[in-house]
Amino acid sequence: MSKSYYLETFGCQMNVVDSEWMESLLRAAGYTAVAAARHADVVILNTCSVRDKAQRKVYGHLGSFKPYKQRNPAMIIAVGGCVAQQEGERLLRDVPHVDIVFGTHNVHKLPQLIAAVAAGGGQQCAVEHYPGSRRLRHFPRRDHSGAVSRFVTIMQGCDNFCSYCVVPYVRGREVSRASGEIIAEVSELVDNGVKEITLLGQNVNSYARKGDADISFAELLGRLHAINGLERLRFTSSHPKDVDDELIDCFASLNKLCPHLHLALQSGSDRVLHAMNRGYDSSRYLDIIARLRQRCAHIRFTTDLIVGFPGESEADFLATIAVIKQVRFADAYTFLYSPRPYTAALKLADDVTAAEKQRRFDHLLQVQGEISAAVWGGDLGQTQQVLVEGPSPRTPGKLFGRSAYNRIIHFDAGDVTPGQLLPVRVEQVLRNSHLGRVVALARSDKE
């Protein structure tokens, strides 16, 4: 009799990669995916705790699964990811219908933990993350999915300890993966049809800086760039304090490296940046932007911003607005500050009222929205190279792909297949995507 699983993922790309890994492990153990939790033998939530709202959403979902468990006591409910790592056994006590809690460094144990529960072993908890170790036992690897774009993890954890961020406590200390292992995985993916790779880590541009890998991040980019068949290379996330000249030069010298960089600003106020323990000031950030634009004039930037950090004054907030207007980000992911466990900011008075946070948040969204509309609006009538990913989930009968700027473009389906790079003229600019038309096929696609 076949066994089934339902998996839901919250959070960042690192969680997406971990979920792909979980699915590979479950398929190898004989499980098949189902579309609804109520039909599954095993229900898994891969969770995020970077914001309080995300954590509360997890608990809400777990509550909705309780009736399924009551109807089917054999159902196994597992919680992985950052909330699992943060809460550990407390989660098993607070939500007794949960059977398994497994942390961010224990994904590889999932089949064993399920088997232990199924055999009558009771609740299981695995949240070791080997604090301080520079030799991580397991990096995620996934099955070939047929996708033309894939994530590849090059490092895990973080040593920055920004005062608002729980990541070092739930992902562990920074550990880089051996370059040979990364290059081998990318080569294998490319041999199986992958055209675009996004390198992942909490702070990819500090790769190897702790002496746990043999080459620098820029050197790694160069070696991956040389792989025949790879068309595009991206990376995320980056910390401004670790952007150096060697990395900046990559945007000029590596034509497969997409001209888009996600570089978290968080605040434009030097006082707030210091309180956040970010390791740079606004002048340093703006200098990085200027040097990147000098080396790659058409590069576009996206960022993360926090509104209402403890002690943020109106002047601090307006300093953020000023930097936004100067940089002109293509997009910004903006969050209201929320206290997180273990962090240094937890000791600070959360003295910006909820109403004031919301006012600033709305104002920032308005300013950034106008900038984003102008940046993406500039694409109208332009022809951009689009990597075809498959049928459009938005518009039946169309295909979709992404531009070098990571913008989704929907276009009329023709005699093309996923993995092709096509010139597409942008004919309509929507809020979160473009509509376009293929204007010609590249010579390599005609032959």
Order of alpha helices (4+ residues) and beta strands (2+ residues): beta-alpha-beta-beta-alpha-beta-alpha-alpha-beta-alpha-beta-beta-beta-alpha-beta-alpha-beta-alpha-beta-alpha-beta-alpha-alpha-beta-alpha-beta-alpha-beta-beta-beta-beta-beta-alpha
